[in-house]
């Protein structure tokens, strides 16, 4: 069966109804969910088209696999919506919706779904499965000896030369190289680091609102890149092109080509995340020791023993591609096949911690530097935060960062007089710094501002209380009405923002009843989930409601935009 991979953003989705004119056709939708159950940017138009309901999809056969994370409230909302809506528009579902959970093992979920999917397809279309033991290379390697007249990419995201010749509009495929003007350490002690960074957007025509995200395209650690080249005995400055063997494929190259191996490993490939099982399966062909091959094949099997082994040896030990190559000496794959298999290095999103009303020409980031040792004794460093931390700042040359702005629904109420409560421990405070700046600006213009209440916290007041001087200043001016602080480790019994919320149930209920807005930012797995449960408990207790009515009350707050979350796992 011939396959084609396509991006919803680059297709005329209203033509889906014509798919049934192609014999043995099937459309497989892989749908990720973002924010409060929203579509990803590239699926926005498709989502709107589905909502309009103008399409007639009679006879179109389809299957949907959702990509989500169970720590979020709106788990796989887009996958569920697309699966249901395609059927309503006349499509024929071939197999049940697959629900991938990235909090566990999303690839295992996909393999389980795929095992149900293929038998249905084979039966429906009368085709025979050839098995998946055959390794089929998707890309053909060309090594360039002569570079005369060759376009050699050096890290650009899409357009050749875009870093040297910057042209607006700036977006995900054409990021702006923003000069870093400020970088300072926010922690006053302890062994962790949190940076305040300011990026200059003068002349970029980039616009942002308080609550938006800034995306940063990072570069991998050069020491890690060099170590991969050394382990495989490859000259990393060799310039290559990988070209799809299927001439009709929409995706000609796995990343911007032509480029050197060094550029590919530095800018385009994720070399720090633990490789998925399908990568290990393909790599197993390059072992010279049968024991190593059997080991890799077991980890990629659907046996319980294999799943447990993969979880322990790869995921929990955080083995990246270099660690796997180091720990399996007989594994010697060609570097071009690794380049074909590894996923793209993704941009990193940060909640913007400034307001454009106060800082129209700069974007501020508040980021904790990830740096720890894995179970195998290897250092593991956050790609973006360590890259940003190591950038040289001098008066002569300003280090630049490729960025673009992603719009968010995380917004202050239109009226400054509307009361708000902001709940954001640690770097969850980042967007609220912008919110408070906005309220302070409104107050300076003589506008009445409503109660502005902040719940924030950290481990130790003396070490990692972010922006405490600024906050004290806003409290003194009155643009911040109240600040409830939880310093979890400054006393024998741990105190969190949830603890303080329990002590202020009446204050929170009064704010909700007076048309106030609630904002939560930070950890999705524990904090945000517990805050949600606590809000339902407050509504139930203070509003004299049963559980169903309290849950409905909270749902209505969400639908009216009065309860918003900006959380991550």
DAJO-V756121 format. One record per residue. N is the residue number from 1. RES is the residue in one letter. PHI is phi in whole degrees, 0 to 359 (NA if undefined). PSI is psi in radians with two decimals (* if undefined). D_LAST is the distance of its C-alpha to the last C-alpha in whole Angstrom. Layout:
# DAJO-V756121
n=<N:N>
res=<RES:RES>
phi=<PHI:PHI>
psi=<PSI:PSI>
d_last=<D_LAST:D_LAST>
This chain:
# DAJO-V756121
n=<1:2:3:4:5:6:7:8:9:10:11:12:13:14:15:16:17:18:19:20:21:22:23:24:25:26:27:28:29:30:31:32:33:34:35:36:37:38:39:40:41:42:43:44:45:46:47:48:49:50:51:52:53:54:55:56:57:58:59:60:61:62:63:64:65:66:67:68:69:70:71:72:73:74:75:76:77:78:79:80:81:82:83:84:85:86:87:88:89:90:91:92:93:94:95:96:97:98:99:100:101:102:103:104:105:106:107:108:109:110:111:112:113:114:115:116:117:118:119:120:121:122:123:124:125:126:127:128:129:130:131:132:133:134:135:136:137:138:139:140:141:142:143:144:145:146:147:148:149:150:151:152:153:154:155:156:157:158:159:160:161:162:163:164:165:166:167:168:169:170:171:172:173:174:175:176:177:178:179:180:181:182:183:184:185:186:187:188:189:190:191:192:193:194:195:196:197:198:199:200:201:202:203:204:205:206:207:208:209:210:211:212:213:214:215:216:217:218:219:220:221:222:223:224:225:226:227:228:229:230:231:232:233:234:235:236:237:238:239:240:241:242:243:244:245:246:247:248:249:250:251:252:253:254:255:256:257:258:259:260:261:262:263:264:265:266:267:268:269:270:271:272:273:274:275:276:277:278:279:280:281:282:283:284:285:286:287:288:289:290:291:292:293:294:295:296:297:298:299:300:301:302:303:304:305:306:307:308:309:310:311:312:313:314:315:316:317:318:319:320:321:322:323:324:325:326:327:328:329:330:331:332:333:334:335:336:337:338:339:340:341:342:343:344:345:346:347:348:349:350:351:352:353:354:355:356:357:358:359:360:361:362:363:364:365:366:367:368:369:370:371:372:373:374:375:376:377:378:379:380:381:382:383:384:385:386:387:388:389:390:391:392:393:394:395:396:397:398:399:400:401:402:403:404:405:406:407:408:409:410:411:412:413:414:415:416:417:418:419:420:421:422:423:424:425:426:427:428:429:430:431:432:433:434:435:436:437:438:439:440:441:442:443:444:445:446:447:448:449:450:451:452:453:454:455:456:457:458:459:460:461:462:463:464:465:466:467:468:469:470:471:472:473:474:475:476:477:478:479:480:481:482:483:484:485:486:487:488:489:490:491:492:493:494:495:496:497:498:499:500:501:502:503:504:505:506:507:508:509:510:511:512:513:514:515:516:517:518:519:520:521:522:523:524:525:526:527:528:529:530:531:532:533:534:535:536:537:538:539:540:541:542:543:544:545:546:547:548:549:550:551:552:553:554:555:556:557:558:559:560:561:562:563:564:565:566:567:568:569>
res=<X:X:X:X:X:X:X:X:X:X:X:X:X:X:X:X:X:X:X:X:X:X:X:X:X:X:X:X:X:X:X:X:X:X:X:X:X:X:X:X:X:X:X:X:X:X:X:X:X:X:X:X:X:X:X:X:X:X:X:X:X:X:X:X:X:X:X:X:X:X:X:X:X:X:X:X:X:X:X:X:X:X:X:X:X:X:X:X:X:X:X:X:X:X:X:X:X:X:X:X:X:X:X:X:X:X:X:X:X:X:X:X:X:X:X:X:X:X:X:X:X:X:X:X:X:X:X:X:X:X:X:X:X:X:X:X:X:X:X:X:X:X:X:X:X:X:X:X:X:X:X:X:X:X:X:X:X:X:X:X:X:X:X:X:X:X:X:X:X:X:X:X:X:X:X:X:X:X:X:X:X:X:X:X:X:X:X:X:X:X:X:X:X:X:X:X:X:X:X:X:X:X:X:X:X:X:X:X:X:X:X:X:X:X:X:X:X:X:X:X:X:X:X:X:X:X:X:X:X:X:X:X:X:X:X:X:X:X:X:X:X:X:X:X:X:X:X:X:X:X:X:X:X:X:X:X:X:X:X:X:X:X:X:X:X:X:X:X:X:X:X:X:X:X:X:X:X:X:X:X:X:X:X:X:X:X:X:X:X:X:X:X:X:X:X:X:X:X:X:X:X:X:X:X:X:X:X:X:X:X:X:X:X:X:X:X:X:X:X:X:X:X:X:X:X:X:X:X:X:X:X:X:X:X:X:X:X:X:X:X:X:X:X:X:X:X:X:X:X:X:X:X:X:X:X:X:X:X:X:X:X:X:X:X:X:X:X:X:X:X:X:X:X:X:X:X:X:X:X:X:X:X:X:X:X:X:X:X:X:X:X:X:X:X:X:X:X:X:X:X:X:X:X:X:X:X:X:X:X:X:X:X:X:X:X:X:X:X:X:X:X:X:X:X:X:X:X:X:X:X:X:X:X:X:X:X:X:X:X:X:X:X:X:X:X:X:X:X:X:X:X:X:X:X:X:X:X:X:X:X:X:X:X:X:X:X:X:X:X:X:X:X:X:X:X:X:X:X:X:X:X:X:X:X:X:X:X:X:X:X:X:X:X:X:X:X:X:X:X:X:X:X:X:X:X:X:X:X:X:X:X:X:X:X:X:X:X:X:X:X:X:X:X:X:X:X:X:X:X:X:X:X:X:X:X:X:X:X:X:X:X:X:X:X:X:X:X:X:X:X:X:X:X:X:X:X:X:X:X:X:X:X:X:X:X:X:X:X:X>
phi=<NA:273:243:221:259:222:258:305:292:258:240:276:293:291:275:304:299:273:300:291:282:266:297:53:264:211:251:251:253:257:243:267:246:230:60:271:80:270:286:290:307:282:251:299:295:299:298:295:295:297:295:298:70:274:282:238:251:307:90:286:268:213:214:232:241:267:246:215:211:294:286:267:298:265:299:55:302:291:301:296:295:297:301:288:290:299:292:298:271:106:288:250:284:273:211:297:303:266:241:276:242:286:283:252:223:295:288:299:298:293:299:298:292:296:295:277:293:297:302:295:296:300:292:297:258:65:249:249:285:269:87:246:278:273:274:248:292:273:236:261:269:237:261:261:276:260:264:301:74:276:280:252:288:236:131:301:284:216:271:300:79:292:281:275:239:282:227:288:281:261:207:301:265:218:291:270:276:273:296:275:260:221:214:221:280:265:284:258:181:81:258:255:229:225:255:255:235:240:246:276:247:304:79:273:64:287:240:216:240:301:107:287:248:249:259:243:269:271:234:294:300:298:294:292:298:300:294:294:300:293:298:262:63:244:283:291:272:296:267:229:227:252:240:301:289:271:296:267:297:287:259:285:226:287:200:306:237:275:202:278:303:298:297:300:287:275:252:248:243:276:256:255:282:298:297:289:295:294:291:297:297:293:292:301:293:256:268:259:254:301:298:293:295:299:298:293:295:296:296:263:277:269:293:300:299:293:298:295:296:298:300:281:284:259:289:291:273:52:280:271:299:294:299:293:296:290:273:236:301:276:271:226:283:292:297:293:288:299:298:288:275:293:289:293:288:269:290:251:260:231:294:291:253:209:249:292:291:263:234:292:250:211:241:254:236:238:221:281:278:274:199:210:253:280:298:270:84:267:288:234:241:298:300:287:295:287:296:293:294:268:293:277:249:229:290:288:237:268:294:245:230:288:223:211:254:250:292:229:269:279:228:294:300:301:272:293:279:287:291:224:235:243:242:205:288:60:286:297:287:314:294:287:298:295:298:292:302:296:294:296:295:299:294:293:271:85:278:287:243:282:306:237:248:241:249:221:186:199:283:227:302:283:253:229:278:288:55:298:293:301:296:296:295:295:296:297:281:95:287:250:287:218:227:257:248:242:255:301:245:271:213:303:264:291:240:238:300:298:299:291:297:297:281:237:302:294:301:292:296:298:296:295:289:263:80:288:248:246:234:233:221:139:293:280:296:245:303:298:295:290:297:299:297:292:297:297:296:297:297:297:285:280:262:51:244:276:301:296:291:295:296:293:302:293:301:293:301:295:294:272:76:262:222:237:235:232:235:218:259>
psi=<2.34:2.32:2.73:2.31:2.26:2.73:2.26:-0.56:-0.48:0.17:2.64:1.60:-0.35:-0.21:0.02:-0.60:-0.33:-0.05:-0.57:-0.14:-0.27:2.21:2.48:0.73:2.56:2.45:2.19:2.14:2.08:1.89:2.09:2.72:2.44:2.58:-2.34:0.96:0.40:2.82:2.76:2.86:-0.75:-0.10:0.06:-0.84:-0.70:-0.75:-0.78:-0.66:-0.73:-0.70:-0.69:-0.57:0.47:-0.23:2.65:1.89:0.42:2.19:-0.21:2.14:2.38:2.86:2.60:2.32:2.13:2.49:1.99:-2.92:2.11:-0.24:-0.25:2.54:-0.73:1.03:2.09:0.56:-0.71:-0.74:-0.78:-0.75:-0.84:-0.75:-0.78:-0.74:-0.66:-0.64:-0.73:-0.52:0.13:-0.01:2.79:2.01:2.21:-0.62:2.80:2.71:2.33:2.38:1.78:2.36:1.86:-0.17:-0.38:-1.83:1.64:-0.53:-0.66:-0.70:-0.70:-0.76:-0.75:-0.71:-0.72:-0.62:-0.48:-0.58:-0.86:-0.78:-0.66:-0.78:-0.81:-0.73:-0.77:-0.72:0.00:0.67:2.83:2.35:2.33:-0.10:2.82:0.45:-0.26:2.19:2.05:1.98:2.33:-0.47:2.54:2.37:2.32:2.17:2.24:1.96:-0.73:2.02:0.08:2.11:0.04:2.36:1.91:1.99:2.54:0.30:-0.09:2.55:-0.70:-0.95:2.21:2.29:0.13:-0.39:-0.51:-0.60:1.52:2.19:2.24:2.86:2.58:2.30:-2.85:-0.58:-0.15:1.26:2.69:2.34:1.64:2.17:2.36:2.03:-0.46:2.39:2.07:2.66:2.31:-0.49:2.47:0.03:-3.04:3.13:0.16:2.85:2.42:2.22:2.50:2.13:2.42:2.24:2.27:2.14:0.32:2.27:0.01:-0.30:0.23:2.35:2.50:2.80:2.70:2.24:-0.27:2.99:2.59:2.34:2.35:2.24:1.89:3.11:2.39:2.71:2.16:-0.54:-0.66:-0.74:-0.84:-0.68:-0.62:-0.79:-0.74:-0.76:-0.62:0.00:0.74:2.44:1.90:-0.26:0.07:2.26:2.26:2.88:2.31:2.09:2.35:2.29:-0.37:1.88:-0.38:-0.04:2.49:-0.47:1.77:-0.64:2.63:-0.37:2.99:2.08:2.61:2.66:2.97:2.80:-0.67:-0.78:-0.76:-0.82:-0.46:-0.77:-0.51:-0.35:2.50:1.78:0.05:-0.43:2.62:2.24:2.53:2.88:-0.57:-0.51:-0.78:-0.63:-0.78:-0.68:-0.47:-0.40:-0.28:0.34:2.49:-0.19:2.11:-0.58:-0.74:-0.68:-0.80:-0.66:-0.83:-0.73:-0.64:-0.75:-0.47:0.05:2.97:0.09:2.59:-0.68:-0.71:-0.74:-0.75:-0.71:-0.77:-0.78:-0.74:-0.89:-0.60:-1.00:-0.98:-0.53:-0.03:0.81:2.09:-3.06:-0.66:-0.76:-0.68:-0.74:-0.66:-0.65:-0.16:1.44:-0.46:-0.01:1.96:1.25:2.68:2.46:-0.53:-0.54:-0.64:-0.75:-0.57:-0.64:-0.65:2.50:2.86:2.53:2.10:2.71:2.76:2.32:2.39:2.42:2.22:2.27:0.75:2.89:2.38:-0.33:-0.56:-0.64:1.29:-0.37:0.21:2.71:2.29:2.50:2.46:1.95:2.30:2.34:2.11:2.10:1.84:3.10:2.36:3.07:-0.43:0.10:0.20:2.56:2.45:2.06:2.44:2.27:-0.96:-0.80:-0.68:-0.60:-0.75:-0.67:-0.55:-0.02:2.39:2.23:1.96:2.85:-0.55:-0.89:2.17:2.19:2.47:2.71:2.16:2.11:2.83:2.89:2.34:2.17:2.61:2.80:0.03:1.61:2.51:2.69:2.64:-0.72:2.20:-0.29:-0.14:2.24:2.55:2.61:2.28:2.20:1.89:1.48:2.69:-2.42:-0.03:-0.26:-0.33:-1.00:-0.44:-0.41:-0.74:-0.71:-0.78:-0.67:-0.70:-0.77:-0.68:-0.68:-0.76:-0.71:-0.65:-0.39:0.07:0.18:2.51:2.33:2.50:3.04:2.27:1.79:2.31:2.30:2.01:2.99:3.00:-3.00:-0.92:2.26:-0.70:-0.30:-0.88:0.55:1.83:2.32:0.57:-0.60:-0.75:-0.79:-0.71:-0.63:-0.79:-0.64:-0.74:-0.65:-0.40:-0.03:-0.39:2.02:-0.88:2.61:2.07:2.02:2.35:1.99:1.68:-0.57:0.33:0.02:2.85:-0.71:2.24:2.38:2.28:3.01:-0.55:-0.65:-0.78:-0.60:-0.66:-0.55:-0.24:0.67:-0.75:-0.74:-0.76:-0.72:-0.75:-0.69:-0.73:-0.74:-0.36:0.40:0.29:2.83:2.51:2.31:2.35:2.30:2.35:-2.51:2.15:-0.62:-0.79:-1.10:-0.97:-0.68:-0.75:-0.63:-0.73:-0.83:-0.65:-0.69:-0.71:-0.69:-0.73:-0.79:-0.73:-0.80:-0.91:-0.42:0.08:0.91:2.76:3.08:-0.73:-0.77:-0.65:-0.74:-0.67:-0.67:-0.80:-0.72:-0.71:-0.64:-0.75:-0.80:-0.48:0.01:0.35:-0.06:1.84:2.51:2.44:1.56:2.79:2.75:*>
d_last=<38:37:33:32:28:28:26:26:26:29:31:33:32:35:37:34:37:40:38:40:43:41:43:40:37:34:30:27:24:21:19:15:13:12:12:14:15:17:18:17:20:22:22:23:27:26:25:27:30:29:29:32:34:36:36:38:36:39:39:36:34:30:27:24:21:17:14:11:8:9:7:8:12:13:12:15:17:18:19:21:22:24:25:27:28:30:32:33:34:36:34:35:31:32:29:27:23:21:17:15:12:10:8:12:14:14:18:19:18:20:23:24:24:26:28:29:29:32:35:35:35:38:40:39:40:43:41:41:38:39:36:33:35:36:34:35:34:33:34:37:37:40:41:42:45:47:44:47:46:42:39:37:33:32:28:29:26:29:32:34:35:33:32:36:37:34:35:33:31:28:25:22:25:27:25:27:28:27:29:27:30:28:26:26:24:23:23:26:26:24:23:19:20:18:20:21:22:25:25:29:29:33:34:31:32:28:27:24:24:22:18:18:16:18:17:18:20:20:22:22:24:27:28:26:27:31:30:29:32:34:33:34:37:37:38:35:37:38:38:37:36:34:36:35:38:37:39:38:35:33:31:33:31:28:27:30:33:35:34:34:32:31:30:28:26:25:24:24:22:19:21:18:15:17:19:19:22:24:24:26:28:30:30:32:35:35:36:39:39:38:37:34:34:34:31:29:30:29:26:26:28:27:28:26:27:26:22:22:24:21:18:20:22:20:16:16:19:17:20:20:23:25:25:26:29:30:29:31:34:36:33:35:33:34:32:33:31:28:28:28:25:23:20:20:18:16:16:13:13:13:14:18:19:23:25:27:30:30:29:30:30:27:24:22:18:17:15:14:16:14:17:18:20:19:21:24:24:23:22:18:17:15:17:17:17:20:21:21:23:25:27:30:31:35:37:39:36:33:30:28:25:24:22:22:21:19:20:18:19:17:21:23:26:29:31:31:33:30:28:25:22:19:16:14:14:14:13:12:16:16:17:19:21:22:23:25:27:27:29:31:32:33:35:37:38:40:37:37:33:31:30:27:25:22:20:18:18:18:19:23:25:27:24:21:22:21:24:26:29:28:27:30:32:30:31:34:35:34:31:28:30:28:25:24:23:21:22:20:22:25:27:27:25:22:21:18:18:18:21:23:22:24:27:27:27:30:29:26:28:31:28:27:31:32:30:27:23:20:17:14:11:8:6:5:6:9:10:10:11:14:15:16:18:19:20:22:24:25:26:28:30:31:31:33:31:30:27:27:29:26:23:25:26:22:22:25:23:20:23:25:22:23:19:16:13:11:7:4:0>
